């Protein structure tokens, strides 16, 4: 029993001293729709110092458990951006923290290929802009915080088409840690590096899935338009053929009637 308690304590301690993503604060501006799973939203948090000796007892089990928890937390966030609406989120950063926001706009409607442009901006605590783009369907923006405070990032559909758009985005952060506070345990450093690689793989997978759906919708829309254009052309050809048959038939009937009249008059 004491052995199981010691093992559980070691695993719990390693997890508690590893930076795991948590939910960001969500601000709503003229958009009542809430994300499907707010627990999946990532948050930048400072790592605590590693001071326990129990981690050396079960390094393999602890590493696998922490790596799997990182993999589960690295989930892309999906929101539905309402027509003429805006969705905003914010992160509480400290000076020299690094933050990256990547996003891709798609269309959930099968066969849809409408306008996917939105506006995106990142606003710092001084009300300046770290990034500000208009009419974009994807983006990748990184910056280093110059001041402590709240950094706001927004997706806006206010100036574009009146359709709902699907936005998939990811937030990554590198927290600045002074050299005196940097972890000295190589196992913890490897776990953090592994978690970062897993997060990148997961984000790339989510990006590829969304791009595939967008391209599939574009292809289905093009196929639908080609189909209806072909049907229209066939209708025009059939109508033209019927009209030509009717016109030739009427022409010969009129010619026959004229010949009969001339024969009667000659008698």
C-alpha positions in Angstrom: 0.0 0.0 0.0 2.9 2.4 0.9 4.5 1.6 -2.4 1.4 2.5 -4.4 1.1 5.8 -2.4 4.7 6.6 -3.1 4.2 5.9 -6.9 1.1 8.0 -7.1 2.8 10.9 -5.2 5.7 10.8 -7.7 3.5 11.0 -10.8 1.3 13.7 -9.3 4.3 15.8 -8.4 5.8 15.6 -11.9 2.5 16.6 -13.5 2.0 19.5 -11.1 5.5 20.9 -11.9 5.1 20.7 -15.7 3.5 23.5 -17.7 0.2 22.1 -19.0 -2.2 24.2 -21.1 -5.2 25.6 -19.4 -8.3 27.6 -20.6 -7.9 31.2 -21.6 -10.4 33.8 -20.7 -13.0 34.3 -23.4 -14.5 37.7 -24.2 -17.6 37.9 -26.4 -18.1 40.9 -28.7 -21.4 40.9 -30.7 -21.3 37.1 -31.0 -23.4 35.0 -28.7 -22.0 31.7 -29.9 -19.7 29.9 -27.3 -17.0 27.5 -28.2 -17.9 23.8 -28.0 -15.3 22.9 -25.5 -13.9 25.7 -23.5 -11.6 23.3 -21.6 -9.6 22.8 -24.7 -8.5 26.4 -24.9 -4.8 26.8 -24.3 -3.3 29.2 -21.7 0.2 30.4 -21.0 1.3 29.5 -17.5 4.7 29.8 -15.7 6.5 26.6 -14.9 7.3 25.9 -11.2 10.7 24.9 -10.0 11.5 21.2 -9.9 12.6 20.4 -6.3 11.5 16.8 -5.7 13.7 13.7 -5.6 10.8 11.3 -6.0 10.8 11.8 -9.8 13.9 9.5 -10.1 11.9 6.5 -8.8 9.5 6.1 -11.7 11.0 8.1 -14.7 9.5 6.0 -17.5 5.9 5.8 -16.2 6.0 9.5 -15.3 7.3 10.5 -18.7 4.7 8.6 -20.6 1.9 9.9 -18.4 2.9 13.5 -18.8 3.5 13.2 -22.5 0.1 11.7 -23.0 -1.5 14.5 -21.0 0.3 17.0 -23.2 -1.0 15.3 -26.3 -4.5 15.4 -25.0 -4.3 19.1 -24.3 -3.0 20.0 -27.7 -6.4 20.2 -29.4 -7.3 22.8 -32.0 -10.0 25.3 -31.0 -12.9 25.6 -33.4 -15.5 28.4 -33.3 -18.3 29.4 -35.6 -18.0 33.0 -36.5 -21.5 34.4 -37.0 -22.4 36.7 -39.8 -21.3 40.2 -39.1 -20.0 39.0 -35.7 -16.7 39.0 -33.8 -15.0 36.6 -31.4 -12.3 37.8 -29.0 -10.0 36.1 -26.5 -7.2 37.3 -24.4 -4.0 36.0 -22.7 -2.3 37.4 -19.6 1.4 37.7 -20.5 4.5 38.9 -18.8 7.4 40.7 -20.3 9.5 38.6 -22.7 6.9 35.9 -23.0 6.4 34.7 -26.6 3.0 34.0 -28.1 2.0 32.5 -31.5 -1.5 32.4 -33.0 -2.3 30.4 -36.1 -5.7 30.1 -37.7 -7.5 28.8 -40.7 -11.0 29.7 -42.0 -13.2 27.1 -43.5 -16.8 26.4 -44.5 -18.9 23.7 -42.9 -21.5 23.7 -45.6 -21.2 20.7 -47.9 -20.3 22.0 -51.4 -19.9 25.6 -50.1 -17.2 27.8 -51.6 -18.2 31.2 -50.5 -16.0 34.1 -49.3 -13.8 32.9 -46.4 -12.1 36.3 -45.7 -12.2 37.7 -42.1 -10.3 40.4 -40.2 -7.8 39.5 -37.5 -5.8 41.6 -35.0 -3.8 41.2 -31.8 -4.0 44.2 -29.4 -1.5 44.8 -26.6 -2.1 46.4 -23.2 -1.2 49.9 -24.6 -4.0 49.6 -27.2 -1.4 49.2 -29.9 -1.5 46.4 -32.5 1.0 43.5 -32.6 -0.8 42.3 -35.8 -3.6 43.6 -37.8 -4.8 42.0 -41.1 -7.9 42.5 -43.2 -9.5 40.1 -45.7 -7.4 37.0 -44.8 -8.5 33.3 -44.6 -5.4 32.0 -42.7 -2.6 33.4 -40.7 0.4 32.7 -38.5 1.5 35.5 -36.1 4.2 35.5 -33.4 5.3 38.2 -31.1 7.3 38.9 -27.9 5.5 40.7 -25.1 7.1 44.0 -24.3 4.9 44.7 -21.2 3.0 42.8 -18.6 -0.8 42.7 -19.2 -3.7 41.4 -21.2 -3.1 40.7 -24.9 -6.3 40.6 -26.9 -6.8 38.7 -30.2 -10.0 38.9 -32.3 -11.5 37.3 -35.3 -14.0 39.6 -37.1 -16.6 38.9 -39.7 -18.3 42.3 -39.5 -17.3 43.7 -42.9 -17.6 40.6 -45.0 -20.2 38.1 -46.3 -23.4 37.4 -44.4 -22.6 33.7 -43.9 -21.3 31.9 -40.8 -17.7 30.8 -41.0 -15.8 28.1 -39.2 -12.5 29.2 -37.7 -9.9 26.8 -36.4 -7.1 28.3 -34.3 -4.2 27.4 -32.0 -2.4 29.5 -29.4 1.2 28.6 -28.4 3.3 30.2 -25.8 6.9 30.2 -24.7 7.2 31.5 -21.1 10.4 33.4 -20.4 12.2 31.8 -17.4 15.3 33.4 -15.9 18.4 31.2 -16.0 18.3 30.8 -12.2 14.8 29.4 -12.4 15.4 27.1 -15.4 14.8 23.4 -14.7 18.0 21.4 -14.1 16.5 18.0 -14.4 17.1 16.6 -17.9 14.0 14.4 -17.7 11.8 17.4 -17.2 13.5 19.2 -20.1 12.9 16.2 -22.4 9.3 16.0 -21.4 8.7 19.6 -22.2 10.4 19.3 -25.6 8.4 16.2 -26.3 5.2 18.0 -25.4 6.1 20.9 -27.7 6.7 18.5 -30.6 3.4 16.7 -30.0 1.6 20.0 -29.9 3.1 21.0 -33.3 2.1 17.7 -34.9 -1.4 18.0 -33.5 -1.7 21.5 -34.9 -0.5 20.5 -38.3 -2.9 17.7 -38.4 -5.8 20.0 -37.5 -4.7 22.5 -40.2 -4.5 19.7 -42.8 -8.0 18.4 -41.9 -9.5 21.9 -42.2 -7.7 22.6 -45.5 -8.9 19.3 -46.9 -12.5 20.2 -45.9 -12.2 23.6 -47.6 -10.7 22.1 -50.8 -13.4 19.4 -50.8 -16.1 22.0 -50.5 -14.6 24.0 -53.3 -14.4 20.9 -55.5 -18.0 19.9 -54.8 -19.2 23.4 -55.5 -17.3 23.4 -58.8 -18.7 20.0 -59.7 -22.2 21.2 -58.9 -21.9 24.3 -61.1 -20.5 22.2 -64.0 -23.4 19.7 -63.7 -26.0 22.4 -63.8 -24.3 24.1 -66.7 -24.2 20.9 -68.6 -27.9 20.3 -67.9 -28.6 23.8 -69.2 -26.7 23.2 -72.4 -28.5 20.0 -73.0 -31.8 21.8 -72.5 -30.8 24.5 -75.0 -29.8 21.8 -77.6 -33.1 19.9 -77.1 -35.1 23.1 -77.4 -33.2 24.2 -80.5 -33.7 20.8 -82.1 -37.5 20.9 -81.4 -37.7 24.4 -82.7 -35.9 23.5 -86.0 -38.1 20.5 -86.6 -41.2 22.6 -86.0 -39.9 25.4 -88.2 -39.0 23.1 -91.1 -42.4 21.3 -90.8 -44.2 24.5 -90.9 -42.1 25.7 -93.9 -43.1 22.7 -96.0 -46.7 22.9 -95.0 -46.9 26.5 -96.1 -45.1 25.7 -99.4 -47.6 22.8 -100.1 -50.6 25.1 -99.4 -49.2 27.7 -101.8 -48.8 25.2 -104.6 -52.4 23.9 -104.2 -53.7 27.5 -104.4 -51.8 28.2 -107.6 -53.2 25.0 -109.1 -56.8 26.0 -108.4 -56.4 29.4 -109.8 -54.8 28.1 -113.1 -57.8 25.9 -113.7 
